[in-house]
Amino acid sequence: MAKIKQLTIAVENRPGAVAEIAKALGNARVNVLSLMGTAQGTGGTIQLVAEDAKRAKKALDEAKISYQEAAAEEYELPNKAGALAQYLEKLATKGVNLSSIHATVSKSGRKAVVVYTVEAEAKVVQAA
């Protein structure tokens, strides 16, 4: 399990909103490792993990894009059916309440990566 930073950005639900974030990060040579976006009515939220969180924050600051930073955990799982459920059950057994979660894997990848944040008062423990 790796401790990482997740950046959350509130956006307008309009064409180009996410592209502006990607452009600011890309121009600063920030590699985005994972990104999840959701829209709700006229707004939305982007959650992202960058390879270099410090550089990502600097790029967003320079572009005047507001964000919130949260401690997150990153954990590799085998890319097979049931692996995610098994890991999440272990977290639940330890009393970990998730605030957000997203997972990704390449189609031919052997490992999946789960990124999650927990409630501020929850203690994250090694579940595997």
C-alpha positions in Angstrom: 0.0 0.0 0.0 1.4 3.4 -1.0 0.4 6.7 0.5 -0.3 9.2 -2.2 -2.0 12.6 -2.7 -5.4 12.9 -4.4 -6.4 16.3 -5.8 -10.1 17.1 -6.1 -11.3 19.9 -8.3 -14.8 21.3 -8.6 -15.7 22.1 -12.2 -18.5 23.5 -14.2 -20.4 20.9 -16.2 -19.5 22.3 -19.6 -17.5 21.3 -22.7 -13.8 21.8 -22.1 -13.8 22.0 -18.3 -11.7 18.9 -17.9 -9.5 19.8 -20.9 -8.5 23.0 -19.2 -7.2 21.0 -16.2 -5.4 18.5 -18.5 -3.8 21.3 -20.5 -2.5 23.0 -17.3 -1.0 19.8 -16.1 0.3 18.8 -19.5 2.0 22.1 -20.1 3.8 21.7 -16.8 4.8 18.2 -17.8 2.8 16.6 -15.1 1.9 12.9 -15.7 -1.6 12.0 -14.6 -1.8 8.5 -13.2 -5.5 8.3 -12.6 -8.5 10.5 -13.1 -12.2 10.2 -12.3 -14.8 12.7 -13.0 -18.5 12.9 -12.2 -21.1 15.5 -13.2 -24.2 16.5 -11.2 -26.4 19.1 -12.7 -24.4 22.2 -13.6 -21.3 21.1 -11.7 -19.0 18.3 -11.3 -15.9 16.9 -9.6 -12.6 15.7 -10.9 -10.4 13.5 -8.7 -6.9 12.9 -9.9 -3.6 11.4 -8.8 -0.4 12.8 -10.4 3.0 11.3 -10.6 4.4 14.4 -9.0 1.7 15.9 -6.7 3.9 18.9 -5.8 4.4 19.9 -9.4 0.7 19.3 -10.1 -0.3 21.6 -7.3 2.0 24.3 -8.6 0.6 24.0 -12.2 -3.0 24.2 -10.9 -2.1 27.2 -8.7 -0.5 29.0 -11.7 -3.6 28.3 -13.8 -5.8 29.6 -11.0 -7.6 26.2 -10.7 -8.7 25.6 -7.2 -8.4 22.1 -5.7 -8.5 20.2 -2.4 -5.8 17.8 -1.4 -6.4 14.6 0.4 -4.2 11.8 1.6 -5.1 8.6 -0.3 -3.9 5.0 -0.5 -2.9 3.1 -3.6 -2.9 -0.6 -3.6 -2.1 -3.2 -6.3 -4.4 -6.1 -6.7 -4.3 -9.1 -9.0 -6.3 -8.4 -12.2 -8.8 -11.2 -11.7 -12.5 -11.5 -10.8 -13.2 -11.1 -7.1 -9.9 -9.5 -6.1 -11.5 -6.1 -5.6 -14.4 -7.5 -3.5 -11.9 -9.5 -1.3 -9.8 -6.5 -0.6 -12.7 -4.2 0.1 -14.2 -6.8 2.5 -10.8 -6.8 4.4 -11.0 -3.0 4.7 -14.6 -3.1 5.9 -13.7 -5.7 8.5 -11.0 -3.3 9.8 -13.6 -0.6 10.1 -12.3 1.5 7.2 -15.0 3.7 5.7 -14.2 4.9 2.2 -14.8 8.5 1.1 -13.9 7.9 -2.5 -12.6 5.0 -4.6 -11.6 4.3 -8.2 -9.7 1.5 -9.8 -8.1 1.0 -13.1 -6.2 -1.6 -15.1 -5.1 -1.9 -18.7 -6.9 -4.6 -20.7 -3.9 -6.9 -20.8 -2.5 -5.8 -17.4 -1.7 -8.4 -14.8 -2.3 -6.0 -11.9 -5.1 -3.6 -11.1 -4.6 -0.4 -9.0 -7.2 0.9 -6.5 -7.0 4.4 -5.2 -9.2 5.4 -2.3 -9.6 8.0 0.4 -11.0 7.4 3.8 -13.0 9.5 6.3 -10.7 11.9 8.2 -11.1 10.2 11.5 -10.7 6.7 10.2 -7.3 5.0 10.6 -6.1 3.2 7.5 -4.5 -0.2 8.2 -2.8 -2.7 6.0 -5.7 -5.0 5.0 -3.9 -7.6 2.8 
